[in-house]
């Protein structure tokens, strides 16, 4: 079994004049893994992707694909994009409107001088994979956004690349179709065992499709981990605040219990029992979906429902409590009136000290 990473990035720096877009980042992606670069606009995620593809020239660093160095500082190799053996799916789809669906998918194979018989076989195979086989002869200009996206994916995988790069490929689709395409892309990636690097600013999308998530901010990597680790154990205030909905509660650690749990005192004087964490932590991150509106044995604090907002899949409450306001998300079956006196409670394991 080949365990050599498909993508390796070492101390990568990309600059535009005096502006540093990517600031010395390192990561590696294993064969068959889908890793997402997640972060706000301008954080450097798309620049990183384009540098790997060969569409941007780094300032310093090293990039390896399938164990081969394709770009390195100084006198190192500088392999052009067309010789790196990677495919890219763009945000804009980049479908040629004057071509049919078949011709769009076949284009990359023709450039590689593959025989007509092989082209026909490969195009039919990938169009069936993305449920577009019946549209092979349709002009691309007559396709919906979702259909264009499928054609773009088919074109990217037609020549069986070992690495596929996705640059916010679903951002132009409506919410329902975007959710459906997430599932389809993930299933396709697993079935073909393709190594993928995926760029998005959509936290829900990153958590749903990834084996691991790389959270970027201002050109640097804030945290790398599984979706569950990123969500449940953020290591910085930025990650806690950017990924999902979290309450930031200010205070200080006042003591450590015999079992390793800690006592965190909020600025208003509430005592919160937390799981083991940073003893010098001054901020406690608490996910909105992990707060109950009932008295439990641990961390029960009185409050009042200030506002209730119905979101369909959940109800969002704004709770007045001693330290200001808490955002709480509960199932739509837990319907409580504004102005009601309640007790908020939450488990020790859901309290993250930053």
ZAMARGU-4260 file (C-alpha; in steps of 0.2 Angstrom, whole numbers, plus 5000, padded with zeros to 4 digits):
<rodrens>
0) 5000/5000/5000 | 5007/5017/4995 | 5007/5029/5010 | 5017/5043/5001 | 5007/5059/5003
5) 4999/5064/4986 | 5001/5082/4991 | 5014/5090/5002 | 5017/5108/5005 | 5032/5115/5015
10) 5034/5132/5022 | 5024/5139/5007 | 5024/5158/5005 | 5015/5168/4992 | 5016/5186/4990
15) 5008/5200/4979 | 5020/5214/4980 | 5021/5219/4998 | 5006/5209/5003 | 5009/5191/5010
20) 4994/5180/5004 | 5001/5164/5011 | 5013/5165/5026 | 5024/5149/5028 | 5011/5135/5029
25) 5014/5116/5030 | 5002/5101/5027 | 5001/5084/5018 | 4987/5075/5011 | 4987/5056/5011
30) 4981/5045/4996 | 4962/5045/4994 | 4959/5058/5007 | 4948/5073/5005 | 4955/5089/5014
35) 4946/5106/5014 | 4954/5123/5016 | 4942/5133/5025 | 4942/5151/5030 | 4935/5168/5026
40) 4938/5178/5010 | 4956/5184/5008 | 4963/5171/5020 | 4974/5163/5007 | 4965/5147/5004
45) 4962/5149/4985 | 4980/5156/4983 | 4986/5140/4991 | 4976/5129/4979 | 4982/5139/4964
50) 5000/5137/4969 | 4998/5118/4970 | 4990/5118/4953 | 5004/5128/4946 | 4993/5144/4942
55) 5002/5155/4955 | 5021/5157/4958 | 5026/5155/4976 | 5039/5167/4984 | 5047/5153/4994
60) 5043/5135/4999 | 5041/5118/4992 | 5027/5108/4984 | 5027/5090/4980 | 5014/5079/4971
65) 5014/5060/4972 | 5032/5061/4980 | 5039/5072/4966 | 5044/5090/4969 | 5035/5101/4957
70) 5040/5118/4964 | 5054/5123/4975 | 5063/5139/4980 | 5079/5145/4972 | 5086/5133/4959
75) 5073/5119/4963 | 5061/5113/4949 | 5047/5123/4942 | 5036/5111/4933 | 5022/5120/4923
80) 5003/5117/4927 | 5000/5106/4912 | 5013/5094/4917 | 5008/5091/4935 | 4995/5078/4932
85) 4981/5087/4943 | 4964/5092/4938 | 4954/5107/4944 | 4936/5111/4946 | 4933/5130/4946
90) 4920/5140/4954 | 4914/5147/4937 | 4913/5129/4930 | 4923/5135/4915 | 4912/5125/4903
95) 4914/5130/4884 | 4896/5135/4879 | 4900/5132/4860 | 4903/5113/4864 | 4891/5099/4868
100) 4893/5090/4885 | 4902/5076/4876 | 4915/5088/4868 | 4918/5097/4884 | 4922/5081/4893
105) 4932/5074/4879 | 4943/5090/4876 | 4956/5086/4890 | 4958/5068/4883 | 4960/5074/4865
110) 4974/5086/4871 | 4983/5071/4879 | 4981/5062/4861 | 4971/5047/4868 | 4963/5036/4854
115) 4945/5040/4849 | 4939/5023/4856 | 4947/5027/4873 | 4940/5044/4873 | 4922/5038/4869
120) 4924/5024/4883 | 4930/5036/4896 | 4918/5050/4892 | 4903/5038/4893 | 4910/5031/4909
125) 4912/5048/4918 | 4895/5055/4912 | 4886/5040/4919 | 4895/5043/4935 | 4889/5061/4937
130) 4871/5056/4930 | 4874/5066/4914 | 4875/5051/4901 | 4858/5056/4893 | 4864/5074/4890
135) 4880/5069/4880 | 4874/5078/4864 | 4866/5093/4872 | 4874/5110/4869 | 4882/5116/4886
140) 4873/5132/4884 | 4857/5123/4888 | 4862/5116/4904 | 4856/5122/4922 | 4869/5127/4935
145) 4869/5110/4943 | 4871/5101/4926 | 4886/5112/4922 | 4894/5108/4938 | 4892/5089/4935
150) 4900/5092/4918 | 4914/5101/4926 | 4917/5087/4938 | 4916/5074/4924 | 4929/5083/4914
155) 4940/5084/4929 | 4940/5065/4932 | 4940/5059/4914 | 4958/5056/4912 | 4959/5047/4930
160) 4970/5060/4939 | 4977/5055/4956 | 4974/5073/4963 | 4958/5084/4960 | 4958/5102/4966
165) 4941/5110/4969 | 4939/5129/4970 | 4923/5133/4979 | 4914/5122/4966 | 4896/5123/4974
170) 4895/5142/4978 | 4885/5146/4963 | 4871/5134/4967 | 4855/5136/4977 | 4855/5129/4994
175) 4845/5113/4991 | 4856/5109/4976 | 4872/5113/4985 | 4867/5100/4999 | 4863/5087/4986
180) 4879/5090/4976 | 4889/5088/4992 | 4883/5071/4994 | 4886/5066/4976 | 4904/5074/4976
185) 4908/5064/4992 | 4902/5048/4986 | 4911/5050/4969 | 4927/5054/4978 | 4926/5039/4989
190) 4921/5027/4975 | 4936/5033/4964 | 4948/5034/4978 | 4954/5051/4972 | 4964/5063/4983
195) 4956/5079/4984 | 4959/5097/4990 | 4944/5107/4992 | 4942/5126/4995 | 4927/5133/5003
200) 4921/5147/5015 | 4906/5137/5020 | 4908/5129/5037 | 4894/5117/5035 | 4900/5111/5018
205) 4918/5109/5025 | 4912/5099/5040 | 4900/5088/5029 | 4912/5082/5016 | 4930/5082/5023
210) 4941/5069/5031 | 4951/5083/5038 | 4949/5102/5038 | 4963/5115/5037 | 4956/5131/5045
215) 4966/5147/5038 | 4966/5165/5044 | 4976/5179/5037 | 4988/5168/5027 | 4992/5156/5041
220) 4985/5139/5047 | 4975/5140/5063 | 4971/5122/5065 | 4971/5105/5056 | 4960/5091/5062
225) 4944/5080/5058 | 4928/5089/5057 | 4923/5083/5074 | 4939/5089/5082 | 4938/5106/5073
230) 4920/5108/5079 | 4922/5101/5097 | 4940/5106/5101 | 4944/5122/5093 | 4962/5128/5099
235) 4959/5146/5096 | 4946/5160/5097 | 4946/5162/5078 | 4942/5143/5075 | 4928/5143/5088
240) 4920/5158/5082 | 4922/5155/5063 | 4917/5136/5063 | 4899/5134/5069 | 4890/5145/5081
245) 4899/5147/5098 | 4896/5158/5113 | 4912/5167/5120 | 4911/5169/5139 | 4925/5179/5147
250) 4932/5175/5164 | 4946/5165/5172 | 4951/5148/5179 | 4948/5148/5198 | 4953/5130/5203
255) 4957/5113/5197 | 4946/5098/5204 | 4954/5081/5210 | 4947/5073/5194 | 4956/5086/5183
260) 4941/5096/5179 | 4942/5115/5181 | 4931/5128/5189 | 4929/5144/5177 | 4922/5159/5185
265) 4914/5171/5173 | 4915/5190/5174 | 4898/5190/5182 | 4903/5178/5195 | 4895/5162/5189
270) 4905/5146/5192 | 4906/5134/5177 | 4913/5117/5179 | 4924/5113/5163 | 4933/5098/5156
275) 4952/5098/5158 | 4960/5112/5147 | 4971/5128/5148 | 4974/5133/5166 | 4977/5151/5160
280) 4962/5151/5149 | 4952/5168/5149 | 4939/5163/5137 | 4926/5149/5137 | 4919/5143/5120
285) 4902/5135/5121 | 4893/5129/5106 | 4875/5135/5104 | 4868/5118/5100 | 4876/5110/5116
290) 4866/5121/5128 | 4850/5114/5136 | 4835/5124/5142 | 4832/5113/5157 | 4841/5111/5174
295) 4854/5097/5174 | 4866/5092/5187 | 4880/5102/5181 | 4882/5120/5176 | 4864/5125/5179
300) 4862/5144/5178 | 4846/5154/5178 | 4840/5165/5163 | 4826/5172/5153 | 4821/5170/5135
305) 4824/5187/5127 | 4820/5182/5109 | 4814/5166/5099 | 4818/5164/5080 | 4811/5149/5070
310) 4824/5142/5057 | 4815/5127/5052 | 4827/5113/5057 | 4830/5122/5074 | 4824/5136/5085
315) 4837/5149/5090 | 4834/5157/5107 | 4843/5173/5113 | 4844/5170/5132 | 4847/5184/5145
320) 4859/5177/5159 | 4871/5185/5172 | 4885/5187/5159 | 4874/5196/5145 | 4866/5185/5132
325) 4868/5167/5126 | 4863/5160/5109 | 4855/5143/5110 | 4849/5132/5097 | 4836/5119/5101
330) 4826/5106/5090 | 4809/5114/5084 | 4800/5102/5096 | 4807/5113/5111 | 4795/5128/5109
335) 4796/5140/5123 | 4789/5157/5125 | 4798/5174/5125 | 4799/5181/5142 | 4799/5163/5150
340) 4811/5160/5165 | 4822/5145/5161 | 4838/5137/5167 | 4852/5135/5155 | 4864/5120/5157
345) 4878/5111/5148 | 4890/5097/5150 | 4908/5099/5156 | 4915/5091/5140 | 4906/5105/5129
350) 4916/5119/5138 | 4932/5123/5129 | 4945/5134/5137 | 4954/5146/5125
</rodrens>
